[in-house]
Amino acid sequence: KDKRLVKTLIELAKGLGYRVVAEGVETENTLSLISRWGCTEAQGYLITKPLSAALLTQWLEKGGFRP
């Protein structure tokens, strides 16, 4: 049920022209699933832990997230 709900919400939001950002992504499986459903942006511990502005800049300069 939960997966169906999330998939439907992503489709609805995209259909209305909203930008969809998944929060709390912690596993490759979750990232893969929401990507297949059309979610193109995500944040969470899989991508990186919370960073200060300076550390974020360094992280981005090194290439950021690489699945």
C-alpha positions in Angstrom: 0.0 0.0 0.0 2.7 2.5 0.9 4.6 1.9 -2.3 1.4 2.5 -4.3 0.7 5.7 -2.5 4.2 7.1 -3.0 4.1 6.2 -6.7 0.7 7.8 -7.1 1.8 11.0 -5.3 4.9 11.3 -7.5 2.8 10.8 -10.7 0.3 13.4 -9.5 2.8 16.0 -8.5 4.7 15.5 -11.8 1.5 15.7 -13.7 0.7 19.0 -12.1 4.1 20.4 -13.0 5.7 20.3 -9.5 9.3 19.5 -8.8 9.4 16.3 -6.8 12.2 15.8 -4.2 12.2 12.6 -2.2 13.5 13.1 1.3 15.1 10.5 3.6 16.5 8.3 0.9 18.8 5.8 2.7 19.1 2.8 0.4 20.0 2.1 -3.3 16.8 0.1 -3.5 14.7 3.1 -2.5 16.6 5.4 -4.9 16.1 3.0 -7.8 12.4 2.5 -7.1 11.6 6.2 -6.9 13.7 6.9 -10.0 11.7 4.4 -12.0 8.5 6.2 -10.8 9.8 9.5 -12.2 11.3 11.2 -9.1 14.5 12.8 -10.4 15.7 14.5 -7.2 16.4 13.0 -3.8 18.2 13.7 -0.5 19.1 11.6 2.4 21.9 9.7 4.1 22.5 7.6 1.0 23.6 10.7 -0.8 25.4 12.5 2.0 25.1 13.3 5.7 24.2 16.9 6.5 27.1 19.2 5.6 28.1 22.7 6.5 28.3 25.2 3.6 32.1 24.8 3.3 32.0 21.0 3.4 29.1 21.0 0.8 31.2 23.1 -1.5 34.1 20.7 -1.2 31.8 17.7 -1.7 30.4 19.2 -4.9 33.8 20.2 -6.2 34.8 16.5 -5.8 31.8 15.4 -7.9 29.1 15.0 -5.3 27.0 11.9 -5.3 27.9 9.0 -7.6 25.4 6.1 -7.5 
